[in-house]
Amino acid sequence: MDDFERVDAEDIGNVVSSLSIVDPACGSGSMLLGVLEVLAPVIATSIAGSSDPDSDDLTEANQLIVENAFYGADANRLSREACLAVLWAEGGFAASELGPSPDRFVVGDSLQGSVRQQRLSSIESAENGTTYREQLRPINWGQEFDQVFSSNDGFDIVVTNPPWERVKVQTREFLAARQPKLAEVGTSAERGDQIAGERYESVQTDLQQARDQAKKYADEIRDSVDYEWTNVGMLNLYSLFVERSLQIISESGYCAFIVPTGIATDYYTSDFFEHLTTQGKLVSLYDFENREKLFEDVDGRTRFSLLTLSNEPSSKEADYVFFAHEPSDIDDESRHVKLSPNEIGQLNPITKTAPLVRGRKALEILQKQHDISPIFVGEEGDEEAENTNPWGVTYKRMFDMSTDSDQFISINELSDGTRERNGDINMGDETYKRLYEGRMVGQYNHRKSHAKDADGNLFRSGTKEPTKETNLSNPDFTVNARYYLPSESVDAATPGDYPHEWFIGFKDITSATNSRTMIASVLPHTAVGNKFPLLLTSRPAREVACLLTNLNSMAYDFACRQKIGNVTLNWYIVRQTPVLSPEVYRGQTIRGEPMVDWISERVAELTYTAHDLDSWGDDLGFQSTPYDWDSERRTELRAELDGLFFHLYELTETDVNHIINSFGALRRRGDGEFEYKSQVLDVYRSLSDEFSREQSNESLSVSTR
């Protein structure tokens, strides 16, 4: 910007004419208008020859930029026309003036076609591709924008907010726009049965055509040689646009995007993100939550980022901000974090995706945790890792709530059956087991909620009914599931060498801003849906109790929430978290008691509260009947376990204060005193003499800041 201000008035026209700024998904021109709003006052200053340009200078600057520097493309002809009209109006052109040149704004598909002209003929002659490609109107960038590519080999700047959709038809969304009642049908199998009927023959035809078109489009992308990094997994338009944009800028060009934060955190974009960071192309990534409704029609939990890339490699560390809510948050220097590719590789060694840290202190704590502990499950064949899977864990998604739904039996179909003490239902000669869903489970609590159908909600098939405290105090009480499966189906889905009659697992629908991100629990031996994946291990129950506590600890949760970029806690995220190995607990004592026993006895009291977990209680071996449900006692036990695990991760009291203060949802009650924090810190301090390492001498008061 400073360079423009130093240009003389007589030269500014030539300078702007040499500038090329394009939006390859221009829509109605909002992104180009944003550029105009920033750039025009700077150009006006140069035109005026002073720091105080008048309205005529600003109008001249607007017109100069719109006529000479702006380019665009969009697949929708009406959007392109709207973009031209908006730029004409905002440019302040008179009725007789042409405004932006239509030749600079192309109707066509920015992702299809080639960047350089010489590849076009081979594409058009490709077997079976001509007709469909003509429908797409592929853009050959070197041909359509020859004035840019002949003089500069690409644009100076790409700025765009590309589509965020997947290249896949979402059946429920498709049906919601045509047959809302059909979209409300419970399982995908039930919807499929109804769609297949004669009544919905036209809907079935339209749906199949939409699916065929999406597949054709995806096939065109996959057959292209242009997408080395984003042509993997489930194709997403936004990541394809990012890679395309890098292809159409000059060697010294820049790109600026509004895209989902998944560009830096998702599995299928991980190789691309690693390429951007290791090649020095990533300039900055500023992550936002849409809590303040910056995008009014987008869910408030949605994460998006302002992403800036350079085609010219740089040795500088990229600049990051995470969890911003308003643009002004970017001005807060304390939020900014510099991350090198090596630092990213230490924290996420498998995917090389970005950790979502809220400032430098959070990064320091996370790095310390990774120094202390290996990642949970490394990659097989990793020669640098001493033990890639110290817990011997197998990740298991037992029953898919969509693709396996044809096996499910609703609770209404079993109304004549006899319910057993463990929650099973006997009917005829068959035993049916509950299908556990994540919504039924809380930390250390397998009876948190009943699962119910969600009437009238197109995009949430189920809901929950929280369990009353009086029911939790009843050891014979079991929660209801929506669906059941025959016991032999559950047995068939359980590995034959699995030695236990219980499971541990975790909810994978969550968020970094929830009161807790990781919610793990023990379950009876029953059917389990894919949104509560299981961690199968043959280790004895008391050791598994230590693993369960680790996952539910605040120290671990802090690390976990620095890694999740959306609302799904995928396995590739969990396996890269710093989980303490079994050896940590061996040979150590707490107040004279073996650490494994000290931990597992408290876990037994927290988890073994009902008879449907008798097998778990038997394996732990502390008490033959369920423990009483006592809410105050449970809080004390959890505080003891949290206090211990802060020590096991070798965190200082300063670290502990920072971590607990980051759990904003825990601030409640009375005059605002952070009560649970007080309990945890009391335990942390009382356990300090149990550990031989040197402790910090800082004495910090209990505060909320």
N, C-alpha and C positions, 0 to 999 in steps of 0.2 A: 504494500500500500504506500509506503514512504517513497518508493521509486516513482510512482505516478505523480505524487505531489511535487517532485523535483523537475518534471517535464515542463518545458515551455509551452505556452498556449498554442503557438503555431505548429508545434510538433505533436500535440496530444492526439489529434485525429489519426495520424499515422500509427501511433502507438496502440490506440484502441483497435484500429483496423487489423493490426497484426495479432491481436488477442483472439483466441477461440475458446469459447465456453459452451459445453453441450450438456443437455439432460437427455439421456437415452430412453427415459420413461417419463416424458415431460408432462403428461396429463394436461391439466389446465394451466400449467406454467408457474405453480407456486414456488418451486425451488429456484427458478430463474428470477422470479420477482424478489426472492430473498437476496440473491446476489446483487440485483440492481439496487436494492435498498442500501446495501453496504458500499458498493463500488461507486455509485453515481455521485455521492457527496465528495469523494476523493477526487474524481475526475473534474467535478465542478470547481473545486479549489484550484486545480491547475488551469482550467479555462479562465477563471477570474483573475488569476495571478495574485490571489490573496487568500487569507484564511477565512474570509467572510463572503462566500459567494451568494449571489441573490437568486431569486426564483428562476430568472431567465437562464442563468448559468446552470442551474440544476436540470431544467428542462432540456437544455442543449446536451448535457451529459447523459441524461436518460436516453435521448434519441440516438446519440452517438453509439452507446453501448448496444441498444436493442437492434439497430440497423447493421452494426458491423461486427459485434463480438458474439452474439447469441446464435446457437444452433439447437435443434431438438429432433426427437423421434418418438413416435408412439404408434402402437398397433391399432389404435382406435382413431378413425378419421375425425370423428366429432371432437375428441379430446384435442387433437392437433389444431382444429379450427378454433376451439375455445382458447387454446394457448396463444395463438396469433392475435385473437381479439383482445385478450387481457393485456398482452405486451403492448399492443397498439394504444390501448386506453391509458395504461400506466406510463407509457412513454410520452404522453402529452402531445401526440400528433394531431395536427389539424385534420378536418374532415377530408380535405383534398390530398392529404399526404398518405403515401402507401404504408409506411411503418415497416415492421419487420418483413424481410423478404420470405415469401412462401417457399422458395427454393431451398432455404436453409432449414426447413422443418419438414421432415419426411414421414410419410405414413408407411409403417412396416414393422416387422418383428426384429427388435434389436439383438435378440439372442440367436436367431437363425441367420444364415448367410455368412459371409466371410469378412474379415477385416481388410485383407488385401485382394485386389481385383482378380489376380491371376487364378484364384481358386474357384471362382464363380462358375466357370464353364464346366468343370468336373462335377460340381454339385448338381447343376441342372441336368446333366446327362446321366446321373446316377439312376440305376435300375429301380423302378417302382417308386421313385421319390418325387418326380416332377409335379404331378397333379397336386399332391398335398402341400408341397413347398410353395407352389403358386398361390394356394389359398392363404398361406401364412405371410406372403409378401416379405420374404427375407431381405434384409438390408445388406448390401455389399458396401461397406463403409468407405473403402477407397474409391469407389465409383460415385456414390451419392454425394460424398463430401470431398471431391477431388481437389478443390481449392485449399483444403486443410491438409490433406495427406501429401499432396505434391510439394507443398512449400515447407511443411513442418513435420511430416511423418506422424501426425496425430494431433489431438487437441491439447491445449495447454491445461485445461481444467475440465473434469467431469464432475457434475454435481447432480445428485439424484436421490429420490426416495422411491426405490423400486417396489414392485409388488412383493408381498411377503408370503404369498400362497405357495403351497406345495403343488408339484405337477402330478396331482392325483385327485380324483373325485371323492369328496367326503360325503358318504351316502346320506347321513342324517341331515346335513346342511342342504344337500340337493333336494331331499324329500320335503324339508321344512318349507321350501319356497313353492312347492307344488301340491303336496298332500300332507299338511301339518299333522293330522291325526295319525297318519301312517308313520311319520317320523317319531311319534311318541311310543310306538310299540316297543316292549321291553328289550329283548335280546336281538342280536343281529340275525340269529337263526329264525326267530319268529317274524321279523321284518321280511326276511327273504322268502318265507313261506307265503306271506300275504301278497308281496309284490308279484310272486309267480302266478297268482290267481287271475282269472279272466277279468275281474273287475278293474284291475290295475294294469292291464296289458299295455296301454299307451305309456304309462309311467315307466314300466319295465323297459319298453323300447327306447324311451328318451334317456333313461339311466344308462343303458348299455351303450348307446351312441356316445354319451358323454365320456364314459369310461374308455371307449375305443379311441376317441379323439385325444384324450389325455395320454393314452399309451403311445399313440402315433407321435405325439409331440415329444414325449420322453425318449422314444426311440431315435428321433431325429437328433436330439441333444446327445444321446449316448453314442451315436454313430459319428458325431462330429469330432474332428481332431483339435478343435479350439479350446476344449475345456479339460485341461490336464488335472485340475485340482478339485473342481466342484462337481464333476461328473461321476459321483459315487453315491451309493445308498439311495435314500428317498430324496429325489431331486427337489430343490427349493429354489424358486425364482430369484430371491434376493441374492443368494450366494453366486448364482450364475451371472447376475448383473455385475457383481463386484469383480469377478474374474474378467468378464467382457470389457469392463471399463478400463482395466489395466492394459488391455490390448489396444485400445483406441486412443490412448494418450501418448504424447511425445516422450522422448527419453527423459526430459526434465519436467514432465507434467505431474499434476496432482489430481487426486480424486477425493471427493467428500460425499459421504453417504449418511442417510438415516436408515439403519437396518436393525433387525433383531440382534440382541447381544449374543445370541447363539453363534454368530460368526466367529466369536472368540472362545466359546465354551462348549459347543456341541460336538458330538463324536464325528459326524460325517463332514464337518468343516475343519476338523483338527489338523489334517495334513496341510490344508490350505493356510490355516492360521500359522502353523509352524513355518511354512514357506515365507509368509509375510514378515515374520519376526526375524528369522535367521538371515534373510536376504536384505534386511534393513529397510523394507518398504513401509512398515507400519510407523506412522508419525504419532498418532494419538488415537485413543479410544475412550470416549466419555459415555459411561453407562447411566441410563435413567430408568427409574420405575415410573410408571404412568399414574402415580397416586394423585397428582394434581391435575389429572385429565388434560395434559398437554395435547393429547389426541382424544377428543371428546367421545368418539364412538368406539374406543378401544378399552378393553378391561384394565382396571387400575393396577392389576398385578403384572401386566405385561412389561417386559424389559426391552428396551431398545437402546441403540448407541449411535452417537455421532462419531463416525469412523473416517479418519483421514489417512490416505496412502500417498506415497510418492513413488514414481517409477525410477527415480534416481536413488540408488542404495545409500544409506547413511549408517555411520557407526554409532550414532547417538542412541541411547536407550529410549524406547517409546514411552510416551506419557499416558497415564491411565487415571481415570476417576471412576469410582463405582458407587452405585446407589444414590446418584443425584436425583432430586425431585423437581428442581426448577433450574432454568439456565443460569441463574445467579450463583448456584452452587459451584459452578466451574470456576468462579472467581476466588473461591476459598482455597488458598494454597495448601492448607493442611490436608485437603482431600486428595491431593495429587500424589501419585506413586510412580516412580520410574522402575521398570522391570526389564532386565536383560533376558535374552533367550536362555542363558545358563540358569538364572534364577527360576524361570518358568519351568525348565526341565527338572530342577530339583523338587519342585512342588507337585508337578504333574508329569512324572517321567514317562508315562505310557502315551498319553495323548498330546502332551506339550501345549495344552490349552491354558488360557489365562486364569489365574486365581482371582477371585472377586473380593479383594481386600479393601477394607474401609480405612485406608491411610497407612502410614509407615509403621506405626506401632503394631497394628494387626499383622502386617507382613512380617515383622520381626518375631512375633510370637509364633506364627505359623511356621516360619523357618526353623525356629527352635524345636517345635514339635517334630518336624521332619528330621532334624538332627538326632533327636532322641530315639525315634521309632521308625522302623521300616514301613513302607506302604503295606496295606493289608494283604493284597495278593498281587504279586508281580507277574511279569510275563514269563512264560516257560522258555527256558533256554537263555535267560538273562545271566550271563557269566559274572556280571558285577554284583549281583545280589547274592548274599550269603544263603538265604532261604526265601524262595519266592512265594511260599505259601505255608508259613509256620503253623497256622491253625488247621491245615488240611481241609479248608473250606471248599465246598462245591456250591455254586450259585444255582438256585433252582426256581424257575417259574412254573408252578405246578399245573394250574388250569387257566387257560386264556379266557377272559370274560367275553370275548367276541367269537373267536374261532372255535372254541369248545362249547359254545352255548347250546348246541344241539343235544348235549348230554345232560343238561341241567334239568332238574325236576323242581318245580316251584313248591313252596311250603303249602300252598293251597291244595295241591294235588295229594298231599300226605296228611290231610286233616283227619282221616280216619285211623291213622297210625298211632302207635304207643311210643311216647317219648321216654327215653332212658335217662338215667341220672347223669350220664356224660354228654347229653345233648343229642345223641343218635335217635333216629326214629325207626321203629320196627313196623313193617306192614307186610302181611303175608309171610313169605319165607325170606324176605329181603331186609337188610339193614341199610339205612341211608344215613350218610354223614353230612354235617353242615358244610357248606361252602363258605369259608371265612373270607371276608373282604377287609381291606385296610381300614375302612371306616368303622369297623367293629372294635378296633384295638387302640390302646393307649400305651404309654411307657409303663412297663411292668404290670399291665392290666389287660388281660385278654377278654374282659367282660365290659368294656367301656360303653358300647352301644349296640342296640339291635340294628340290623340292616333292614331297610324298607324300600319299596319302589317309590320313585319320585314322580308323582302325577303331574303332568303338564309341563315338565321341564325337558325340552328337546335335547339338551346337551349334557344332562346329568341323569343317567338311567336309575340311579339309586340315591338314597339319602339315609339318615340315621336317626335313631331315637335314643338319647343318652340314658344310661342306666341310673336308676334312683339309688341313693345311698343305702336305703333299707334293703334293697335287693343285693347289693354288693356285700352286705353283711351276712347274707344267707349262702352258705357253702354249697347248697344244692341248686342254686340259681344258675341258669345258663342263658346266654343271649341267643336270640333267634337270627337265623340267616334267611336270605331271600330264596336261596336255592340249595338243593341237596344233591348228592351223587351216591350211587350204590357203593358200598364199602369195598367191593372188589375193584372198582375204578380207582379208588384212593390207593389201595394196595398196589395196583399196577403202576401208578404214577410215582410210587415211592421206590427209590433204588433198593434192590434186594439186599445189599450189604449195609444198609443204614441200620444201626443197632438200637436206636431209641424209639420210644413210643410217644414222642413229643417233638416239636419243631421250634427253632427260633428263626425269626425273620424280621423284616422292617417294612414300614409303609413307604412306598416310593412316590406317592403324591404328597408333596410338601412344598416348602418355600424357605428361602433364607431369612424371610421376615416373620415367619411364624414364631410362636413362643418357643417351640423346639423344632429343629429341622429333622433330626434323626429320631424316629420313634420306633424302638425295637421292643419285642416282647416274646415270651414263650407261648406256644399254642398247643392244644391237644393234638393227637394224631388224627387229622381230619382233612377234608379237601380244603385247598387254599387257592384263592384267585391270584392272578398274575400281578396285581397291584400291591401284594404283600409277598415279595419274593423271599424265599427261604435260604438260610445259610446252613447247609448240612455239613456236619462234622462228626467224626466218631469219637472225639475226645470225651472224657467222663463229664458228668453233669456239673460237678463243682468247678471244673475248668471252664466249661461253657458259661456258667454263671458269671465268671470273671469277664469273659468276652462280652456277654450281654450288658454288664455294668459299664464296660469301656464304651460301648456304642451309645449308651444312654447318658453318659457323663457330660457335664457342661464343658469340660476341657475338650473332649472329642467333638461335641456339637459345634463348638466355636470353629474348629478346623473344617468341619463338614460344610458349614454355611459359607465358608470362604470359597467353596468350589462349585456350588450348584448355581446354574445360570437361568433356570426356568422353574417349572413346578414338578419336575420329575427327577427323583434321586436315582439316576441310572447306575447300573453296575460299574460302568467305566469310571464313574465318579467315586463310588464307595471303595472300589478296589485300590484307588490311589490315595486314600486317606491314611493318616498315621495311626495305625492300630497297634497297641502294645503286643508283643509276642508272649506266648505262654511262659517263657523262661523268666519274664519279669516277676512273676508271682512266686516262683519257686525259691525256697530257702529264705524268704523274708517273713518276718513276723510283725504283727500289729498288737502292741500291748501284751506280748507274750504268746499270742495265738498265731498259728500259721496263717499267712495272708490269704491263701486260697480259702481256708475255712472262714476267716473273718468276713471276707467279701460274700461268699456263697451263702452263709447263714442269713445275712441281711437280705440277699436276693430271694432266698426261700420265703422269708416273711413278707416280702413285697409281692411275690408272684404266686405262691401256692396258697390261694385263698378260696379255692373251690375244688370239688371232687372230680371235675372233669380233667384236672391236672394231677390226679393221684399218682400217675406213673412218674411224673416229674418230681413230685414230693418224695416218692420212694427212692428215686435215684440220687437225690440230694442227701437223703438219710438223716435229716435233723429232727423231723417230727412226722408222725404217722397220720395225722389228721390236719386239715387245712388250718392256716393261721387266721385269727380274727382280723377283720377289716377295721382298721383304726386310722383315720385320716391324719391325725396329729402325729401318731407314731410313724406313719409312712413318710411324712415330711422330714422327721428326724433322721430316719434311715437314709433317705436320699441325700440329705445334707452331709451325712457321714461319708457316704460313697463319693459324692462330688469333691469333698475336701481331700479325700485320699488320692483321687485321680489327678488333682492338680499337682500333688507331690510326685506322683509317678511320672508325669510329664516334665518334672523338674522345672516348674514354673515358679517365679518369684511372687511375692505378695503384690507387687506392682502389676505383674501380668494378670494375676487372679482378679484384682480390682477392675482392670480393663476388660477382661472377658465377661465378668458378671454384669458390669455396667452396659455391655453391648446387648444384653438380653432385655430390651426395653419392656417387653410384655410382662416381666416379673415385677415391675414397679406397681405397687398397689397397696391398698389398705391404710386406714388411719391417717396419720399426718404425713404420709408419703415415705415413712421409713422403709428401707429396702430390707424387709424382714428375713427373707430367705438368704440374702447376701450375708446378713449378720450371722446366721446359723452356719453357713458354709465357712466363713472366715474363722469363726470360733473353732470349728473342727480342724481347719487347715493349720491354725496356730498351735492347737493342742497336739497335733501329730508331728510337729516340726522336729521334736527330739527323737522321733522314730527313724529319722533318716540321717545318715552320716554326712551328707553334703553340706556345704556352707550355705546358710540362709541369709537372705537380705535383712539388714538391720532396720530397714524402714518401718516405721509404725504409721500406718495409714488409717485415718478415721473412716468409718462406714458412711459413704455418701452416695449420691445418685449421679455424680458427675466425675 
